Amino acid sequence: MKQFFFALGASFAVLSASAWSQKGHDAIAYIAECHLSQAAADSVAYVLDGKSPVYWANWLDNASHTPPYSYTKTWHYKNIEEGVPYEEAALNPAGDAVTAIREQIAILSDPISTKGQKELAMKILVHVVGDLHQPMHMGRQSDLGGNRRKVRFFDRDTNLHSIWDGSLMNSGHSWSYSEWQQQLDRLKPEEELVLTEGNVDDWAKQTYEIAGRVYDYFPEGAKVSYNEIAAWTPVIEEQILKGGLRLARILNAIYDPANAENPAEF
């Protein structure tokens, strides 16, 4: 019995490290897939042996807990202490979400990289771009991105990070990942260009600013219910859409640069 509860607790620990729940990562990957040029789509399919980015969207959450990929544990987030400007945040020597994204872009862009290196880089990139858009993955270092800030979600004791990983999103909409794409992915091309402007640091800073608002809104011991779900669902929708469109922008710039929109440096 003790072994059963230990295993159950370990499974929750793994899930609490994810962002947007599995469905959210799938939605971001699918939005990106829907915006790939034909040349980029063909290249991505080659790198992933014909599988969709959706297939691998959640792979890193499990892989980071295994010995071969344990070096990626810190790549899911970038913790910054309260009051520290984004530009002045100390770098984690083990890496973070921003440095990880740039490293994978470099690998995928390098003609010398092997197919195996590119496949791993693609799996990591698809996931970490999603992580970058979850506010608590840009949360404070002192509370481990909200993991130590206790809140109550309806009648359940939990923490701020956990409710942003999935509870708020899945309570706002019970859509499948493809329905998330169908309902959110309706912008005009010029509107998409606005959302995908900037580079990885610009996107991370935007998420960091949202994280600050989240901390102000959800104090220690906050009770989270219908009003809070309604208030933050639009933010979640926009972050999911941004994550998908920006992932597509990266992949199009790598694999179809002549036709890529917003082909600036990342």
C-alpha positions, 0 to 999 in steps of 0.5 A: 500500500505504501508503494502504491501511494508513493508511486501515485505521489511521484506521478503527480510530481511529474505532472506538476512540472508540465505546462498547460497540461498535455492538452495545452501542449498538444494545442500549441503544437497543432496550431503550429502545424496548421501554420507551416508552409509546405516546405517547412511541413515536409522538413518537420515530417522528415525530422520526426519520421513522419510523426506530427509535432503533436505526437511529441508535444509532451515527450520532454515532461517525461524524458526530463525525469529519466537519466539520459535527459535529466540535463533538461530539467531546468529547461522548462522554465526561467525563474526570476525573483520578484522585482528583478527586471527581466534583463537583469535576471541571473542566468542559470548555468544549467540552462533555462527555457530561453537558452534551450529554445535558442540552442535547439534553433541553432541545432536545427539550422545547422546543416552539419547537425545529424538527423538524430540531433535534429530530431531531439532538438525538434522534440525539445523545441516543440515542448519548451516553446509551449512552456515559455508561454505559461506564466508560472514557468516565468515565475519567481525563483523563491517559490519555484514558479508558484509551486510553494504558493498555496491556493484552494481550487474549489474544494481542493488544496493545491498551489498556484503553479498547478492550477496554471498548468491545467486546472484553469485551462481545462475548467475554462474549456473542455475542448480537445486540442483540435477544438482549441485550434479551431476556436482560437486560430481565427486571426487575420494574417496581419493580426498574426504578424503582430502576435509573432513579432520580436524574439525569444527574449521579447516573448519571455519578457511578455510572459514574465509580465503576465506572471507578475499580474498573476502573483498580484491576483492570487495571494497566498491562500487564495480561493479559486472558483468560477470568477477566477476561471472567467477572469483568466481564461482569455489570457490562457487562450491568447498564450496558447495561440501565441505559443502555436503561432510563434512555434510556427514562425520559428520552424518556417524561418528555419525550413522555408526562410525565403517565404517566412514572415517575420524572419528576424533573428530569434 
